[in-house]
Amino acid sequence: ELKQLWGDKILLDEATLAKAFGVNRITLWRARMAGKLNATLVGRRILYRRDDVERFLLNCREIIAA
């Protein structure tokens, strides 16, 4: 499902990522503020790189498995 979400894109905007995860944009903000999820600011847009999102998901998976 993530491959379909990304397609050929390098960056995803915050609204698209929040919708895909089924979370509020505040949840992504909290992850950024906690240093768990990196984001790139382009103008006023908050964008997420694919490798940063994948790293974040792996870290979440490791915490749950522990």
Salt bridges, closest charged atoms under 4 A:
ASP13 OD2 - ARG45 NH2 3.89
GLU14 OE1 - ARG25 NH2 3.36
GLU14 OE2 - ARG32 NH1 2.68
ASP51 OD2 - ARG49 NH2 2.57
ASP51 OD2 - ARG55 NH2 3.86
ASP52 OD2 - ARG49 NE 3.89
ASP52 OD1 - ARG55 NH1 2.87
GLU54 OE2 - ARG50 NE 3.22
